[in-house]
Amino acid sequence: MIVILGAGPAGAAVALGLRRLGYAVTLVSEWRRFAALEGVSLRVLEALRGAGLHHALADAALPSQRQVSWNAQQHAQNIEYLLDRPSFDRGLREDLRLAGVELVEGRVMSVQPLAAGHRVEIEGHAALIADFLVEARGRQAPALGKGQRGPETVSLLNRWQGAPGDTASAVESLEDGWAWMARRADGQCYWQWTVDVASAKLPGKAQLLEYCHQRRQRSALAREFFGTEPEVDLQLHARSSTAILSPQVCGGNWIRVGDAAMAVDPLSGNGIFQSLSSALQAPTVINTLLRKPERAALAQRFHQQRVEQLFLRFARIGRDFYADEQRWLDQPFWQARRQWPDAEVAHAEVEFAALRIERAPVLRDGFVDEAEVVVTADQPLGIWHVQGVELAPLVRKLRTEPAERVLAGLTVDQGRMIRSWLLAQGFKP
């Protein structure tokens, strides 16, 4: 039996992927009680649909024009989709049910390793014996030792009922952090303030709601965004938003996905996307571990490397965005985040002559396999193929033969995609 702990997008994506491979899956989850709203991009919605979460998205996403106020500059040039998590979670359960996933609602009390599996104790339910365990409980998943952590960060989400109006969202940088705000058409209002744990000097819990209210009133953007209507049924939910990378994300009979494997700074707006990135590859990794144990080390290496590389990529993108804010260079919040995780560039200079061909783990026919890949500045783990064309043989030939001859046998679509990729790598015909 495969048991998945956690029914967020990552756990659900793994469950649906495993069902498509013919595995019996039991998913254990304690459904969230706090009504949250999340801003996601169109790319995230497409990834959720690609994972098979159609009912989850049926009524959950509302398009919104997003205002951005950063480094004293204002613009409203992109669309953000507001994902209503209660509605999303209801649809997600329906997607899982229709796929034949057994759902167990309850709080996981403990997970104990056995000689050949895991014993999962669930409050109010009989214990489950799992042959394979998927840890997808997000940041609530027990730590596996000291992994890599970004600056300690906390997000304070305020929710209240305001006056109905247009669906909208906004982001602004502040002296000691940044705030995301959103309003649904029915008047549900959200304001999330993200601050540095060490330097924020927050008051006690009893005074925190009023303190957040005062901070909103100090923001001209927030006052204009929410208006002067009273904040009815004001609630507060505090949660850690520190970037975390687990030191190990895969073993012989277990795997960590989503925020349980690595959680990124919410500034990127891609939390769900990165959760799905590790979850979508997990069914193939699990399939390899269970059916081709001789490739276990290769499968574990594939998952570990992909998770680590994704973590660093998002961390560097966030670092560069924090560095764009130049007004408060001496403030602890901005100082810590403009220098982490390292000084490596997020997007290195491309040079065709610098491309390398190496053997690396890839996904082939439902299993992790090994093949020659092309390592690029932006893809340090390598690219196997584009539009069905293996790149390593093609790059090798282009170093000694004319491009017209090397590309002659491609279809029109393949030729267009390959030429585009080559130009992006600095190739000069």
N, C-alpha and C positions, 0 to 999 in steps of 0.2 A: 504494500500500500504506500502511495506517495501522499504525504500530509504537508499542506501549505499553511503556514501561520501568517495571517494577515490578508485582508481583502481590499487593499487599496489597488490602484491601477497596476502596480507591479505584480502583486500576488495573483490578481485576476488574469493578467496577461499570461503568466506562467501556467495557471490552471487551464486556460483555454488552449494554449499551445500543446500542453501534454495530452489533453483530450483528443486533439487532432492527430496525435501520434498513437492513440489507442490506449492510453494509460488510465486506470481508475484513480481518481483524485478526490481526496477529502480536504476541504478548506475550513480552517477554524478562524473565527474572527469575532472580536467584540466591536460591534458597529459604533462609530463615533457618535457622541452625544451633543457635540457643539456644532451649531449650524454655521459652517464656514463658507466663504466665497473665495475663489481663486481666479487670478488673471492668467490666461494662457494664450499662446499664439495659435495661428492657423496650423502651423506645423505640428503642434501638440495634438490638436483635434484630429488631424490626418493620421498621426501615429496611433491614437486611441482607436480610431475606426479600423486601421490596419490590424490592430490586435484583436479585433472582433467585438469591441464594446459598443455595439450599435444602440441597444436599449439605454445604456448609460448616458449616451449623448442626445437621446431623442428630445428631451425637454430641458437639458441642463445648461446649455451654452447660449449666452446672449452677447451679440456683438456690441462693442463699445469703442467710441473714439477716445483714445488715451492722451491726456495732457502730460507733458514732461517739463518739470522745472528743475534744471540741474546746472550748477555753476553760473547761476544768474541768467541763464538762457532758457527761453520758453519755446516749446514747439508741440504740435499735435499732428504728427504725420503718420501714425500707425494705428491699426485696429487691434484691440485686445478683446478677447472673449472671456466673459465672466462665467465661470463654472460654478454652479450651485451644488455644493457637495451633498446635501441631503437628497436632492433629486437625482444626482449622479449615482450615489450609492444605492438607491432603490433600483435604478435601471441596471446597475452592475450586478446586483443579486439576481435579477431576471436573466441577464446574459449567462451567468454561471449556471443557473437552474436549467435553462434550455439546453446547455451544452452537456448536461448530465453530471455536473460536479456536485458532490455531496457537501452540503453546508452544515456546519456545526456552529451555533452562536453561543459564545461563552468566553470567559477570560482564561487565558493560559496561565496555570499556576506554576508549572515547572516543566522542564524538558530534561530528561535523564538519558545519557548515552547507555546503550546496551551492547552486548557482544556483537550483534548484527542488526543494528537499527537504533531506534529512539523510543522512549516512553514519554508520551505527552499527557500530563495531568491537566484536566479542564474543569473549572468550577461548575458544579451542577451536572456533570456528564461523566460517563465512564471513560477511563483512560484509553488512549489510542496508542497502538504499537505501529510505528512507521518504519518501513524498510528504507525509505528515503525521505529526508526532511528539507523543506524549502522555508527559509527564514525570510519573511517579508513583512515584519511588523514595524518597519520604518525605524525612526529614531528610538522607539521604545524597545527595540531588540536588545538583549543583553550584549554588552561589549565582550570582545574576544581578546582583551589585552589592549595595550596602548598602540593605537594607530596614529595616523597623521591627523592633526586638528588645526583648523584655522583660528583666528582670534575669537575668543569666547563672545558669543553674540546672543541676545534674546530679542524676540519680537513680541510686542504687546498688542493683541488684536482687540479693538473695541467694536462692539456691534450694538446698534440701537434702531428703533423705529422712528423714521422721520416722515416728512411729507412726500407723497408720490411725485415723480418727475421723470426726466429722461434718464435712461441707463447711461452711466458715465464712469470713468476711472481716471486716476491721476497719480503721478509719482513726483515727489520733491525731495531735494537734499536739504538737510538741516545742519546746524553747527555741530550737533553731537550724534548724528545718525541720518536716517532717511525715513520717509513715510509713504505708504501706498494707501490710496483711498478709493472707495467705490460706492456707487449708489445704484440700486435696482429701481425699476420703474414703480414697484409697489412701495417704495420709500424705505426699504431696508438699507441701512447705511453701515459701512465698514471703514475703519481707519486703523491701519497697522503701523506701529512705530518700531523701528529696528534700531537697537542701541548696543553700545559696548558694555559688557557686564562689569568690567573692572572700573570704568570711569563714569558710568551713568549717574551714580548717586541717587538711585530711585528711593522714594519713600516706602514705608511699610505697606502691606497689602490693603489695609483699611483706607489708606489715603490715595491709593494708586489710581483709582478711577477718576477722582477729582483732579489729580495731578495731570493725567492724560488729557482731560477736558481743558485744563488751562493751557497745555501745550498746543492744542488745536486752535485755541483762541489767539495764540501768538502768531499763527500762520495766516497770512493774507489769502493764500491759495485755498487753505482748508475752510476759512470763513466764507469765501465766495462759493466754494464747491458745495458745502452742506447748507448754507443759508443760516437763518436765525431761528429756525423751528426748534422747539424743545426736543431733547433727546430722551425718548420714552423707552423704558425697559432696557436701560444701558447695562451691558454685560462686558466682562473682561476675560480674555483667555491668554495666558502667557505661555510661550513655548520657545524652546531653544532653537536657534537657527544657525548654530556654529557649523561650519563645514567640517565633515568628518569622513575619513577613509578607514574602513576596517582593515586590520593588518592581514587578515586571511578571509577570503570570500568563497572558498570552495574546498571540499574534502571528498573522500571516497563515497560517502553516502549522505552528503548534505551540501547545500549551496545557499548563499546569501544574495538577495537581489534588492533593487530599489534603494531606499534610504537606509536599509539595514546593511547594505554593502558600502554605500557612500552617499552622503547627503551634502548638497551644495548650498552655497549662500543663496537666499531667496531673491537677491537682487537680479540674478540672471533671468528670472521669470521662466526658467526651464526645468524646475524641479521635477515635474511630472515627466518631461521628455527624457531627462537622464535616468529616471526610475525605469521607464519603459526600455531604454537602450540596454540596460543590463538584464531586464526581464525577458525581452524578446529573444535573446540568444540562449537563455537558460534552458528551455526545453531540449534544444539540440545538445547542449552540454550534458544534461541529465540522461538523455537517450544514449549518449556515448558511454557514460559512466556505467549504466545498467546493462547495455547490450554488447559493448566492446571494451571490457575492462582492461584489455591490453593497451588501450589508448588513454587510460585514466590520467596519467601525468600530463599528456598533451591537452586533454580537455580542461584540466584544472589550470594549466598555464594560460590557455586561451582566455578563460573567464577572468582570471586574476589580472592579466595584462590589460584587457579591455576596460575593466573597471578602473584600474589605476590611471590609465591614459585619459579616460573620460573625466575623471576627477580633476586631474591637472589642467586639462583643457578648459573646463568651466571655471576653475580657480583663477587661471590667468586672464580669462575674459573679464571676470569680476574685478580683478586687480586693476586692469586697464580702465575700466569704467569708473572705479573709485578715483583713479589718478586724474581723471578729467575734471574732478571738482578741485578747484585751485584756491577757493576762498578761505579755507580753514586748515592750512597745511600743518599748523602746530597743534591741532586738536588730536587727542589720543585716538578717537574713533578713526579718523582719516589717516593718521600716521601709520597705524598698524595694518590697515587694509590695502594701502597703496604699495606695500612692500612684500606682501605675502601672495603666493607661496615661494616665489623665487624671482630671479631677474631674467629668466628665459622669455624670449619674445613669444607672444601668442600665435603669431603668423610669421614664420621665417621666410627669408628671401628664397625664391625658387631658382633653381639652376639645373637644367637638364643633365649636364655632365655629372652632377652630384647624386643622381638617382642611384640607388643600390638594389641589387637583386639578392634576396635571402630566402631561406626556407623558413616557413612560419606556420602556425596552426591556422586553419581556415574551416569554414562550414561547407561541407559537401554532402549532398544526398541525405540529409537528416542526421549527420554525424560530424564530429570534429575530426578533421584529417590534416595532413601536412602537404604544403605545396610551395612552389616558388612564388614570391610576391615582390612587388616593387615598393621599396621604402622611399617615401618622399618627406619633404620638410614638414608638411602638415599631417602626414599619415605615417608616423614613426613605426607603427606596427605592420605597415605594408598594405598594399591593394592587390588583390588577386586578379580581378577582371573588371572590365567596363563593358556594358551591353553584351555580355556573354563572351567577350574576347579576352583571353588571358594576356596580361600585360608583360610579364617577364620575357617570354619569347619575342614579343614585338619590340620591346625596348632594346633587347640584345641585338636584334637585326638592324634597328635604326642606327646603331653605332657604326655599322660597316656598309650598309646598303642604302640606296636612295629611297626616300619616303614613298614615292609613287609606286615602286615595286612592292614594298612591305605592306602597304595599305590596299593594294589592288584587289584582293579577294574579299573585301568587306562589303556588306550590304550598305545601302544608302544611309540608314539609321545608324548602323555601327560606325560607318566612316565619319558621320557628323559628330557623334559622341566622342570617338577616339581622337579626332583632330582637335576638338574643344579641350579634351583632357591634356593632350600633348602641349598645346599652346599655353595652358595654365601652368604647366611644369617648366616653362621656359624654352620649349623646343622651337628652333628656328629652321624651317625647311630650307 
